[in-house]
Amino acid sequence: MPVATTTALLDRLAAQAGPGAAVRAGGDDDAVDGVQPRLVAAPGTGEGVAATLAWASSEGLSVRVSGGGTKQQWGAPGGTVDLLLSTAALCGVVEHRHGDLTATVEAGAPLRTVDAVLGAHGQRLSWDPPWPEQATIGGIVATNDSGPRRHGHGAPRDSIIGVTMARMDGRVAKAGGIVVKNVAGYDLARLLTGSFGCLGVILTATFKLTPAPPASRTVQATVDSLEDAASVAADLAASSLTPTAIEVAWGPARLLARFESVEASVAQQADAACAIVGARGASVVLAGEQERAAWERHAAHWSPGGTLVKLSTVPAELFATLAWLRDRAAADGLEMAAAGRAGLGVVDVRLDGPPEAQAGLVGALRERLPAGRGSAVIRRGGPELRRRVDPWGPIGDGMRVMMAIKRQFDPAALLNPGRGPGGL
């Protein structure tokens, strides 16, 4: 692109993004999968975001949205990107109604920062996705990302009650929150949750909060086999205990069960969980720094490198599927580990090895999963793997509905093009 043309575009972009906006040409650090945006803008207000989108639409420029950048490689590899639109400057807690256990937060606010503000009143958001220091509210909602506490508290889709968003044409829509009303016949907040930014740019979101528990304990159980892990997890889930997380990890096989409540309750429940483990494994109760360190180790599968496949199936079939994966990966010369929600049947499978072998394994896994009862989505992987095999896998008849909604919100398909399910 000629320098003069870039300069002219930057001047026009700066005029639209508003006072205080950071506007520049794209660089190597902005590239995702080797695709570098031509322009980068970080408006300081929601109005600036909307005006920037309207301008990009009028110019026919494709837009990729970013917050903390922790999920830019999720989804399908995108094509050419003209404008990288950052929400990083939208980073405040707009309103915390602690008496009602609700809060409205700007999209670019990191989760750790938000929880620090809410914690001053003994409250928190209930999800714990990886990289809370960088992961922003907008990105978490756009991908419906959660974490181990999803077992007890659900995902963002379960706690979001309102949203303000900017469409690609610059129009701003608001739904839910204080005014419990949706627009255009859609539950807009839930529609945007998990949309991968393909329908609009989230400006603010309103959530139900949970009280921050005064005490926490984690039972860590090391078992000899996936079969033992399966039986312990099933017994924990069927018990009268109320864990906020039941996590499985393989490589070696172990379980983590977290209890969060008042001191007397967590102590009693942790002892009961150890009794459930019994002779099937070695269990220990963790608290304080030991507990924190155990959960950090558990999240290590998110460390840079390797492919992550999100496996979702019915809980009763999870461990048989993991055992099949273990044997198939070994036969294909792949290294494999897994960690995730044992009680929900949702785990991340980490693969290391040649892309062609990984692609074959993902394809075989999808064929093995029962129709309508499981999925295997590539959450993170190199561009070669994601070009060899569709990251999303079979979607079914719902794709027609999704495409129809996409056409209503973004007719020219300029917003996060190709990243969503089925190439939305």
HURAVEN-V281198 format. One record per backbone hydrogen bond with DSSP energy under -0.5 kcal/mol. NH is the residue of the N-H (numbers start at 1). CO is the residue of the C=O. E is the energy in kcal/mol with one decimal. If there is no record, write none. Layout:
{{NH;CO;E} {NH;CO;E}}
//
This chain:
{{6;2;-2.1} {7;3;-2.7} {8;4;-2.4} {9;5;-2.4} {10;6;-2.6} {11;7;-2.2} {12;8;-2.1} {13;9;-2.8} {14;10;-2.7} {15;11;-1.6} {16;12;-1.2} {17;13;-2.6} {18;14;-1.0} {21;18;-1.7} {22;42;-1.5} {23;21;-0.6} {24;40;-2.3} {26;38;-1.9} {30;27;-1.5} {31;28;-1.5} {32;35;-2.0} {35;32;-2.0} {36;34;-0.6} {38;81;-0.9} {39;82;-2.1} {40;24;-2.7} {41;84;-2.6} {42;22;-2.4} {49;45;-1.8} {50;46;-2.4} {51;47;-2.5} {52;48;-2.2} {53;49;-2.4} {54;50;-2.4} {55;51;-2.3} {56;52;-2.7} {57;53;-2.6} {58;54;-2.1} {59;55;-1.8} {60;56;-0.7} {60;57;-0.8} {61;56;-2.8} {63;414;-3.1} {64;83;-2.7} {66;85;-2.3} {72;69;-0.7} {74;71;-1.6} {75;378;-0.7} {76;419;-1.2} {79;417;-0.5} {82;62;-0.7} {83;62;-2.2} {84;39;-2.8} {85;64;-3.1} {85;83;-0.7} {86;41;-3.1} {86;84;-0.7} {87;66;-2.3} {90;87;-1.9} {91;89;-1.3} {94;92;-0.8} {94;104;-1.2} {95;104;-1.8} {97;95;-0.6} {97;102;-1.9} {98;96;-1.4} {100;97;-1.5} {101;97;-0.7} {102;97;-1.5} {103;207;-1.5} {104;95;-3.0} {105;205;-2.8} {106;92;-3.0} {107;203;-2.4} {108;90;-2.0} {109;106;-1.4} {111;135;-2.6} {112;132;-2.5} {114;110;-2.1} {115;111;-2.8} {116;112;-1.6} {117;113;-1.6} {118;114;-2.6} {119;115;-2.3} {120;116;-0.6} {120;117;-0.9} {121;118;-1.9} {122;119;-1.9} {123;118;-1.6} {124;210;-2.1} {134;131;-1.2} {135;131;-3.3} {137;109;-2.2} {138;107;-3.2} {140;136;-2.6} {141;137;-2.4} {142;138;-2.7} {143;139;-1.5} {144;140;-0.7} {144;141;-0.8} {145;140;-1.9} {148;128;-0.5} {150;147;-2.1} {151;148;-1.7} {152;149;-0.8} {152;244;-1.6} {153;149;-2.7} {154;150;-1.8} {156;145;-0.5} {158;155;-2.1} {159;155;-0.6} {159;156;-1.3} {160;156;-2.0} {161;206;-3.1} {162;206;-1.4} {163;175;-2.7} {164;204;-2.5} {165;173;-2.7} {166;201;-2.6} {167;171;-3.2} {168;409;-0.7} {170;167;-1.8} {173;165;-2.7} {175;163;-2.5} {176;181;-2.2} {177;161;-2.4} {179;176;-0.8} {180;178;-1.0} {181;179;-2.3} {186;183;-2.3} {188;186;-1.5} {191;187;-2.4} {192;188;-2.3} {193;189;-1.2} {194;141;-2.0} {194;192;-0.5} {195;192;-2.0} {196;142;-3.1} {198;195;-1.5} {201;166;-2.7} {202;200;-0.6} {203;164;-3.3} {204;164;-1.5} {205;105;-2.3} {206;162;-2.6} {207;103;-2.4} {208;159;-2.6} {209;101;-2.9} {210;124;-2.5} {212;122;-2.8} {215;261;-1.7} {217;259;-2.3} {218;286;-2.1} {219;257;-2.9} {220;218;-0.6} {220;284;-2.7} {221;219;-0.6} {221;255;-2.6} {222;282;-2.6} {223;221;-0.6} {223;253;-1.6} {224;280;-0.7} {229;225;-2.0} {230;226;-2.5} {231;227;-2.0} {232;228;-2.4} {233;229;-2.6} {234;230;-2.3} {235;231;-2.1} {236;232;-2.5} {237;233;-2.4} {238;234;-1.8} {239;235;-0.8} {239;236;-0.7} {244;258;-2.1} {245;258;-1.1} {247;256;-3.4} {248;340;-2.3} {249;254;-2.3} {250;338;-2.6} {254;249;-2.4} {255;221;-2.7} {256;247;-2.4} {257;219;-2.2} {258;245;-2.2} {259;217;-3.1} {261;215;-1.4} {266;262;-2.3} {267;263;-2.2} {268;264;-1.9} {269;265;-2.8} {270;266;-2.3} {271;267;-1.8} {272;268;-2.0} {273;269;-2.4} {274;270;-2.1} {275;271;-1.8} {276;272;-1.7} {277;273;-2.0} {278;274;-2.2} {280;277;-1.9} {281;278;-0.9} {282;222;-2.2} {283;281;-0.6} {284;220;-1.8} {286;218;-3.3} {286;284;-0.5} {290;287;-1.1} {291;287;-0.8} {292;288;-2.2} {293;289;-2.5} {294;290;-1.9} {295;291;-1.9} {296;292;-1.8} {297;293;-2.3} {298;294;-2.0} {299;295;-1.4} {300;297;-1.6} {301;298;-0.7} {302;299;-2.2} {303;300;-2.2} {307;351;-2.8} {308;380;-2.7} {309;349;-2.7} {310;308;-0.5} {310;377;-3.5} {311;309;-0.8} {311;347;-3.0} {312;310;-0.5} {312;375;-2.6} {313;345;-2.5} {314;373;-0.8} {317;314;-2.1} {318;314;-0.6} {318;315;-1.1} {319;315;-0.6} {321;317;-1.8} {322;318;-2.4} {323;319;-2.3} {324;320;-2.0} {325;321;-2.5} {326;322;-2.6} {327;323;-2.0} {328;324;-2.7} {329;325;-3.0} {330;326;-1.9} {331;327;-2.0} {332;328;-1.8} {333;330;-1.1} {334;329;-3.0} {335;352;-2.5} {337;350;-1.8} {338;250;-1.4} {339;348;-2.1} {340;248;-2.1} {341;346;-2.9} {342;246;-1.6} {342;340;-1.1} {343;246;-1.0} {344;341;-0.7} {345;341;-1.4} {346;341;-1.6} {347;311;-2.4} {348;339;-3.2} {349;309;-3.0} {349;347;-0.5} {350;337;-3.0} {350;348;-0.6} {351;307;-2.3} {352;335;-1.9} {358;354;-2.2} {359;355;-2.8} {360;356;-1.9} {361;357;-2.1} {362;358;-2.6} {363;359;-2.3} {364;360;-2.2} {365;361;-2.5} {366;362;-2.3} {367;363;-1.7} {368;364;-1.5} {369;365;-1.7} {373;370;-2.3} {375;312;-2.3} {377;310;-2.2} {378;391;-2.6} {379;308;-2.1} {379;377;-0.9} {380;308;-1.8} {386;382;-2.2} {387;383;-1.1} {388;384;-1.5} {389;385;-2.0} {398;395;-0.6} {399;396;-1.6} {400;397;-1.2} {401;397;-0.7} {402;398;-2.3} {403;399;-2.6} {404;400;-1.8} {405;401;-2.2} {406;402;-2.4} {407;403;-2.2} {408;404;-1.3} {409;405;-2.0} {410;406;-3.2} {413;410;-2.0} {416;63;-3.7} {416;414;-0.6} {419;416;-1.6} {420;416;-0.5} {423;420;-1.9} {424;421;-0.9}}
//
